[in-house]
Amino acid sequence: MIRFHEKNGKLATLTAVRPSGRFGRLGLNRNQVVNFKEKPLGAEGWVNGGFFVLDSRVLDLIRDDQTIWEKEPMEQLVEEGQLAAYRHTGFWEAMDTMRDKEHLESLWEQGDTKWLK
C-alpha cells in the first residue's frame, strides 16, 4: 500500500475493501423471491477499510480536535483529486460491535488467523 501511495503521488491513500454482506440479499419480483444470496461478498461495493497512508501535508486539513476526518478533510481531498484508493482483496473484517469482536476472537481461538498470512 505504501508503494502504491508513493507511485500515485496523491496526498492520501485509503484502503478500499469489499466486506461480506451482513445480511442475505433478496431479488424480488413483486411479492415473489426470484433469487437469494446469503451474505454476498462485496454486496455494498467498495468501502473505506479504515487504513490510510498520508502525506504530512494532510495534517493541515485538520483544524482541531473537533474535526471529523471522514467529513471535511476527506471531502476536500476528494474535491482536489488527492485521495487514491488501494484495493485490498485479502482478509478484512470490521470490529465495530461486540458481535464483530466475538467473531474475530472466535477465529483466533480456532487458529483461523487469515490476517497474519
Backbone as a chain_set.jsonl record, in Angstrom:
{"seq": "MIRFHEKNGKLATLTAVRPSGRFGRLGLNRNQVVNFKEKPLGAEGWVNGGFFVLDSRVLDLIRDDQTIWEKEPMEQLVEEGQLAAYRHTGFWEAMDTMRDKEHLESLWEQGDTKWLK", "coords": {"N": [[0.827, -1.187, 0.0], [1.969, 1.218, 0.725], [3.898, 1.527, -1.293], [2.154, 1.725, -3.478], [0.867, 4.128, -2.792], [3.028, 5.958, -2.897], [3.705, 5.72, -5.609], [1.416, 6.746, -6.879], [1.349, 9.408, -6.142], [-0.459, 11.03, -4.71], [-1.947, 13.011, -2.051], [-3.165, 11.482, -0.126], [-4.018, 8.088, 0.597], [-6.477, 5.657, 0.787], [-7.557, 2.502, 2.167], [-9.416, 0.451, 0.266], [-11.988, -1.839, 0.634], [-13.874, -4.871, 0.148], [-16.322, -5.81, 1.904], [-17.932, -8.739, 3.318], [-21.406, -9.161, 2.884], [-23.688, -8.226, 5.437], [-26.156, -9.242, 5.683], [-28.398, -11.554, 4.059], [-29.079, -11.282, 0.53], [-31.946, -10.42, -1.287], [-33.642, -11.033, -4.294], [-36.364, -9.608, -5.725], [-39.545, -9.96, -7.294], [-42.264, -8.334, -7.473], [-44.139, -9.817, -5.06], [-42.712, -12.121, -4.948], [-39.859, -14.071, -4.279], [-37.122, -14.104, -6.32], [-34.453, -14.647, -6.417], [-31.839, -15.556, -4.138], [-29.163, -14.775, -2.072], [-26.902, -15.649, 0.29], [-25.329, -13.557, 2.488], [-23.558, -12.041, 0.536], [-20.306, -11.481, -0.851], [-18.941, -8.302, -0.959], [-21.343, -6.998, -1.439], [-22.143, -4.426, -0.992], [-20.438, -2.995, -2.511], [-17.293, -1.266, -2.838], [-15.766, -0.209, 0.167], [-14.585, 2.098, 2.689], [-11.834, 0.902, 4.285], [-10.546, 1.79, 6.537], [-7.789, 2.13, 6.882], [-4.998, 4.153, 6.226], [-2.579, 5.851, 4.159], [-0.722, 8.684, 4.471], [0.38, 11.846, 3.279], [2.376, 14.198, 4.992], [1.389, 16.779, 4.688], [-1.335, 16.572, 4.768], [-2.123, 16.852, 7.358], [-2.556, 19.555, 7.709], [-5.157, 19.914, 6.977], [-6.692, 19.29, 9.108], [-8.355, 20.971, 11.428], [-8.832, 21.151, 14.257], [-9.444, 19.426, 17.408], [-12.085, 18.83, 17.039], [-12.535, 18.287, 14.428], [-13.866, 16.179, 12.025], [-12.569, 13.481, 10.548], [-13.604, 11.946, 8.386], [-15.28, 13.722, 7.213], [-14.87, 16.935, 6.489], [-11.894, 16.947, 5.926], [-11.464, 14.526, 4.316], [-13.417, 14.908, 2.353], [-12.496, 17.261, 1.161], [-10.044, 16.366, 0.135], [-11.021, 14.597, -1.807], [-12.417, 16.405, -3.484], [-10.246, 17.86, -4.457], [-8.964, 15.979, -5.923], [-7.087, 14.368, -4.652], [-7.174, 11.981, -3.265], [-6.505, 8.678, -3.22], [-7.385, 5.224, -3.886], [-6.486, 2.218, -2.567], [-6.988, -0.959, -3.521], [-7.672, -3.456, -1.511], [-7.647, -6.879, -1.435], [-7.392, -8.968, 0.23], [-7.807, -10.616, 3.435], [-10.16, -8.986, 5.483], [-11.956, -7.621, 8.1], [-14.498, -5.92, 9.835], [-14.381, -4.383, 13.082], [-16.444, -3.243, 14.791], [-18.498, -3.671, 16.518], [-19.655, -5.484, 19.438], [-20.404, -7.992, 18.62], [-18.859, -8.282, 16.284], [-16.305, -8.29, 17.457], [-16.433, -10.625, 19.031], [-16.727, -12.507, 16.993], [-14.235, -12.274, 15.634], [-12.507, -12.981, 17.724], [-13.309, -15.609, 18.056], [-12.439, -16.72, 15.633], [-9.686, -16.452, 16.072], [-9.318, -18.129, 18.32], [-9.866, -20.568, 17.151], [-7.694, -20.872, 15.63], [-7.75, -19.792, 13.151], [-6.282, -17.644, 11.522], [-6.316, -15.68, 9.333], [-5.553, -13.074, 8.847], [-2.905, -12.884, 9.474], [-1.49, -13.907, 7.442]], "CA": [[0.0, 0.0, 0.0], [2.865, 2.377, 0.75], [4.444, 1.67, -2.652], [1.039, 2.211, -4.289], [0.694, 5.541, -2.432], [4.162, 6.718, -3.433], [3.621, 5.688, -7.072], [0.303, 7.568, -7.344], [1.642, 10.819, -5.908], [-1.571, 11.756, -4.089], [-1.707, 13.362, -0.66], [-3.718, 10.46, 0.765], [-4.499, 6.831, 0.029], [-7.239, 4.843, 1.738], [-7.694, 1.096, 1.825], [-10.768, 0.091, -0.162], [-12.235, -3.263, 0.846], [-15.217, -5.356, -0.2], [-16.739, -6.68, 3.005], [-19.065, -9.62, 3.062], [-22.669, -8.554, 3.3], [-24.103, -8.632, 6.771], [-27.437, -9.933, 5.556], [-28.642, -12.164, 2.762], [-29.694, -10.393, -0.456], [-33.118, -10.967, -1.954], [-34.114, -10.481, -5.556], [-37.821, -9.698, -5.654], [-40.419, -9.568, -8.39], [-43.497, -8.132, -6.7], [-44.06, -10.484, -3.765], [-42.019, -13.395, -5.092], [-38.402, -14.084, -4.247], [-36.627, -14.708, -7.559], [-33.13, -15.184, -6.107], [-31.395, -15.327, -2.771], [-27.73, -14.993, -1.895], [-26.567, -15.463, 1.705], [-24.157, -12.726, 2.806], [-22.664, -11.977, -0.619], [-19.092, -10.689, -0.735], [-18.944, -7.044, -1.686], [-22.696, -6.62, -1.833], [-22.282, -2.975, -0.917], [-19.367, -2.38, -3.269], [-16.066, -0.952, -2.114], [-15.947, 0.684, 1.309], [-13.372, 2.556, 3.363], [-11.384, -0.108, 5.231], [-10.053, 2.423, 7.752], [-6.331, 2.258, 6.914], [-4.583, 5.231, 5.336], [-1.21, 6.334, 4.044], [-0.923, 10.118, 4.299], [1.464, 12.808, 3.197], [2.275, 15.037, 6.195], [0.614, 17.99, 4.382], [-2.74, 16.31, 5.072], [-2.38, 17.336, 8.722], [-3.042, 20.934, 7.618], [-6.609, 19.876, 6.76], [-7.337, 19.016, 10.395], [-8.351, 22.251, 12.145], [-8.748, 20.997, 15.705], [-9.923, 18.126, 17.904], [-13.481, 18.64, 16.646], [-12.577, 17.947, 13.002], [-14.229, 14.788, 11.732], [-11.717, 13.082, 9.432], [-14.398, 11.466, 7.257], [-16.077, 14.824, 6.645], [-14.149, 17.982, 5.762], [-10.609, 16.601, 5.311], [-11.58, 13.563, 3.224], [-14.199, 15.513, 1.274], [-11.614, 18.199, 0.476], [-9.106, 15.567, -0.654], [-11.755, 14.109, -2.982], [-12.651, 17.557, -4.367], [-8.981, 18.267, -5.068], [-8.393, 14.843, -6.652], [-5.897, 13.958, -3.911], [-7.427, 10.772, -2.48], [-6.44, 7.447, -4.014], [-7.921, 4.036, -3.214], [-5.746, 0.973, -2.729], [-7.974, -2.043, -3.425], [-7.176, -4.606, -0.748], [-8.532, -8.02, -1.699], [-7.13, -10.005, 1.219], [-8.699, -10.682, 4.593], [-10.52, -7.76, 6.182], [-13.217, -7.688, 8.842], [-14.728, -4.777, 10.724], [-14.543, -4.682, 14.507], [-17.19, -2.082, 15.259], [-19.505, -4.059, 17.506], [-19.293, -6.622, 20.279], [-20.582, -9.181, 17.773], [-17.661, -8.363, 15.447], [-15.193, -8.664, 18.336], [-16.594, -12.035, 19.38], [-16.465, -13.282, 15.782], [-12.783, -12.296, 15.408], [-11.91, -13.78, 18.798], [-13.622, -17.0, 17.753], [-11.49, -17.125, 14.593], [-8.374, -16.563, 16.717], [-9.328, -19.325, 19.17], [-9.875, -21.729, 16.268], [-6.45, -20.886, 14.858], [-8.047, -19.271, 11.804], [-5.672, -16.311, 11.575], [-6.102, -15.25, 7.954], [-4.958, -11.735, 8.806], [-1.457, -12.988, 9.686], [-0.895, -14.509, 6.245]], "C": [[0.873, 1.253, 0.0], [3.463, 2.6, -0.632], [3.381, 2.22, -3.599], [0.852, 3.711, -4.061], [1.808, 6.391, -3.055], [4.098, 6.809, -4.96], [2.54, 6.636, -7.6], [0.485, 9.049, -7.078], [0.496, 11.642, -5.346], [-1.211, 12.081, -2.643], [-2.174, 12.267, 0.297], [-4.165, 9.241, -0.028], [-5.264, 6.095, 1.113], [-7.271, 3.412, 1.262], [-9.152, 0.826, 1.498], [-10.919, -1.419, -0.011], [-13.655, -3.6, 0.423], [-15.652, -6.323, 0.888], [-17.854, -7.621, 2.584], [-20.312, -8.919, 3.557], [-23.063, -9.07, 4.675], [-25.383, -9.463, 6.733], [-27.521, -10.591, 4.182], [-29.335, -11.167, 1.84], [-30.851, -11.122, -1.125], [-33.326, -10.263, -3.284], [-35.624, -10.684, -5.563], [-38.468, -9.274, -6.96], [-41.813, -9.527, -7.787], [-43.356, -8.794, -5.338], [-43.3, -11.806, -3.815], [-40.506, -13.199, -5.047], [-37.922, -14.793, -5.506], [-35.175, -15.161, -7.421], [-32.758, -14.78, -4.692], [-29.916, -15.633, -2.689], [-27.396, -14.667, -0.452], [-25.261, -14.693, 1.847], [-23.155, -12.637, 1.647], [-21.462, -11.074, -0.363], [-19.23, -9.435, -1.567], [-20.303, -6.571, -2.134], [-22.887, -5.11, -1.839], [-21.205, -2.264, -1.718], [-18.137, -2.148, -2.403], [-16.376, 0.024, -0.995], [-14.588, 1.055, 1.89], [-12.999, 1.539, 4.435], [-10.736, 0.462, 6.479], [-8.548, 2.541, 7.882], [-5.924, 3.272, 5.86], [-3.074, 5.361, 5.287], [-1.366, 7.809, 3.681], [0.389, 10.859, 4.136], [1.294, 13.736, 4.408], [1.49, 16.324, 5.944], [-0.874, 17.817, 4.676], [-3.09, 16.821, 6.47], [-2.892, 18.773, 8.729], [-4.554, 21.004, 7.408], [-7.389, 19.634, 8.049], [-7.218, 20.268, 11.254], [-8.104, 22.098, 13.635], [-9.291, 19.634, 16.101], [-11.372, 17.833, 17.527], [-13.63, 18.248, 15.169], [-12.886, 16.466, 12.84], [-13.516, 14.396, 10.445], [-12.52, 12.71, 8.198], [-15.254, 12.561, 6.624], [-15.15, 15.78, 5.894], [-12.813, 17.539, 5.159], [-10.733, 15.63, 4.132], [-12.365, 14.143, 2.052], [-13.35, 16.499, 0.479], [-10.599, 17.455, -0.393], [-9.776, 15.039, -1.925], [-11.957, 15.246, -3.977], [-11.395, 17.965, -5.114], [-8.314, 17.139, -5.859], [-7.144, 14.285, -5.989], [-6.103, 12.731, -3.024], [-7.459, 9.569, -3.407], [-7.017, 6.292, -3.196], [-7.066, 2.828, -3.577], [-6.74, -0.159, -2.511], [-7.345, -3.268, -2.775], [-8.156, -5.755, -0.938], [-8.29, -9.167, -0.734], [-8.136, -9.942, 2.357], [-8.921, -9.293, 5.188], [-11.864, -8.003, 6.864], [-13.318, -6.44, 9.69], [-14.744, -5.269, 12.169], [-15.178, -3.449, 15.148], [-18.15, -2.412, 16.39], [-18.97, -5.212, 18.355], [-19.407, -7.919, 19.475], [-19.355, -9.379, 16.876], [-16.468, -8.844, 16.266], [-15.253, -10.157, 18.671], [-16.31, -12.939, 18.183], [-14.957, -13.398, 15.544], [-12.066, -13.095, 16.486], [-12.145, -15.261, 18.565], [-12.675, -17.529, 16.666], [-10.108, -17.356, 15.19], [-8.285, -17.857, 17.528], [-9.306, -20.608, 18.352], [-8.584, -21.84, 15.459], [-6.613, -20.393, 13.44], [-7.582, -17.818, 11.754], [-5.305, -15.822, 10.18], [-5.356, -13.932, 7.864], [-3.444, -11.762, 9.022], [-0.734, -13.505, 8.436], [-0.595, -13.465, 5.198]], "O": [[0.543, 2.239, -0.658], [3.532, 3.737, -1.099], [3.672, 3.083, -4.427], [0.698, 4.474, -5.015], [1.539, 7.424, -3.667], [4.401, 7.855, -5.535], [2.721, 7.26, -8.646], [-0.162, 9.872, -7.725], [0.494, 12.863, -5.504], [-0.285, 11.498, -2.08], [-1.644, 12.137, 1.401], [-4.625, 9.347, -1.165], [-4.767, 5.926, 2.227], [-7.038, 3.136, 0.086], [-10.023, 0.96, 2.358], [-10.073, -2.183, -0.475], [-14.522, -2.729, 0.349], [-15.382, -7.521, 0.803], [-18.608, -7.358, 1.647], [-20.273, -8.172, 4.534], [-22.796, -10.221, 5.02], [-25.653, -10.27, 7.623], [-26.795, -10.22, 3.26], [-30.087, -10.309, 2.301], [-30.74, -12.295, -1.482], [-33.2, -9.042, -3.381], [-36.103, -11.809, -5.422], [-38.005, -8.357, -7.638], [-42.458, -10.561, -7.613], [-42.526, -8.368, -4.535], [-43.253, -12.531, -2.821], [-39.952, -12.3, -5.679], [-38.271, -15.951, -5.739], [-34.707, -15.974, -8.219], [-33.279, -13.816, -4.132], [-29.469, -16.662, -3.196], [-27.584, -13.532, -0.013], [-24.214, -15.136, 1.375], [-22.026, -13.111, 1.77], [-21.589, -10.026, 0.269], [-19.594, -9.494, -2.742], [-20.414, -5.823, -3.106], [-23.697, -4.581, -2.601], [-21.07, -1.045, -1.614], [-17.976, -2.774, -1.355], [-17.148, 0.966, -1.173], [-13.578, 0.407, 1.615], [-13.753, 1.331, 5.385], [-10.404, -0.29, 7.396], [-8.066, 3.015, 8.911], [-6.435, 3.258, 4.74], [-2.376, 5.028, 6.244], [-2.048, 8.151, 2.715], [1.385, 10.534, 4.782], [0.164, 14.023, 4.802], [0.969, 16.91, 6.893], [-1.596, 18.803, 4.817], [-4.238, 17.183, 6.727], [-3.591, 19.171, 9.661], [-5.162, 22.049, 7.64], [-8.614, 19.76, 8.07], [-6.14, 20.597, 11.749], [-7.282, 22.807, 14.216], [-9.567, 18.79, 15.248], [-11.835, 16.703, 17.681], [-14.727, 17.917, 14.719], [-12.24, 15.612, 13.449], [-13.825, 14.921, 9.375], [-12.17, 13.105, 7.086], [-15.888, 12.329, 5.595], [-14.698, 15.472, 4.791], [-12.61, 17.741, 3.962], [-10.17, 15.879, 3.066], [-12.025, 13.903, 0.893], [-13.468, 16.569, -0.744], [-10.326, 17.862, -1.522], [-9.167, 15.036, -2.995], [-11.703, 15.083, -5.171], [-11.463, 18.37, -6.274], [-7.225, 17.321, -6.402], [-6.245, 13.787, -6.666], [-5.297, 12.469, -2.131], [-8.33, 9.457, -4.27], [-7.124, 6.374, -1.973], [-6.942, 2.466, -4.747], [-7.281, -0.298, -1.414], [-6.592, -4.012, -3.404], [-9.344, -5.627, -0.643], [-8.908, -10.224, -0.858], [-9.18, -9.298, 2.251], [-7.976, -8.525, 5.369], [-12.792, -8.534, 6.254], [-12.311, -5.959, 10.209], [-15.077, -6.422, 12.441], [-14.553, -2.725, 15.922], [-18.566, -1.525, 17.135], [-17.959, -5.829, 18.02], [-18.596, -8.831, 19.638], [-18.868, -10.499, 16.723], [-15.709, -9.704, 15.819], [-14.244, -10.86, 18.6], [-15.723, -14.01, 18.336], [-14.453, -14.49, 15.283], [-11.112, -13.814, 16.188], [-11.271, -16.081, 18.846], [-12.172, -18.648, 16.767], [-9.437, -18.333, 14.859], [-7.3, -18.59, 17.435], [-8.786, -21.627, 18.809], [-8.402, -22.789, 14.695], [-5.714, -20.556, 12.614], [-8.372, -16.89, 11.921], [-4.136, -15.58, 9.882], [-4.61, -13.699, 6.913], [-2.771, -10.761, 8.778], [0.496, -13.532, 8.392], [-0.091, -13.794, 4.124]]}, "num_chains": 1, "name": "protein.A"}
